[in-house]
Amino acid sequence: MAIIPEVRPMSYSRGEITTFVMPHMQNVLGDLFGGHLMALVDQAAAVAAIRHCGGRAVTAAIDRVDFKARIPVGSLVTCIATVDCVGNSSMDITVEVTAEDPSTGEKRHTHTAHAVFVAIDEHGKPKRVPRLRADTPEERERMARAEAHRARMRQ
């Protein structure tokens, strides 16, 4: 059994998924179906959460998804998830989504999502997660934003 550290740096707790948008993934307009995008967001967030806690983690909430732009069939979609703050057993995760035209390499930010995952033990009960260490100014800013968001959600 792996030994889980007391603290992990933010840079360690990152998840990334890239997929090619195929015709079976499209909505009636010929773009990536929103439900399929949600599944990709959830998977990327799960990778970040599992890396951070060093074990099992489950989705507790996806409380926000900002749809900024359509993603046409034939695009490469990349979801990058980062753990931005932690509680006792929970992890607040931001997922940034980009779409790329593979023929030109042009990339654009299309969506942002916020999810909360909870680490669980072998009995399905919440377990403590490592503290999160922000090492750069950008990471400290991300952590401050996530902590403010967490405080607003509790009101």
HELIX and SHEET records of a PDB file:
HELIX    1   1 MET A   10  TYR A   12  5                                   3    
HELIX    2   2 PRO A   23  MET A   25  5                                   3    
HELIX    3   3 GLY A   34  CYS A   53  1                                  20    
HELIX    4   4 PRO A  137  ARG A  154  1                                  18    
SHEET    1   A 2 VAL A   7  PRO A   9  0                                        
SHEET    2   A 2 ARG A 131  ARG A 133  1                                        
SHEET    1   B 5 ARG A  14  PHE A  20  0                                        
SHEET    2   B 5 LEU A  76  VAL A  86 -1                                        
SHEET    3   B 5 SER A  90  GLU A 100 -1                                        
SHEET    4   B 5 LYS A 107  ALA A 119 -1                                        
SHEET    5   B 5 ALA A  57  PHE A  67 -1                                        
END                                                                             
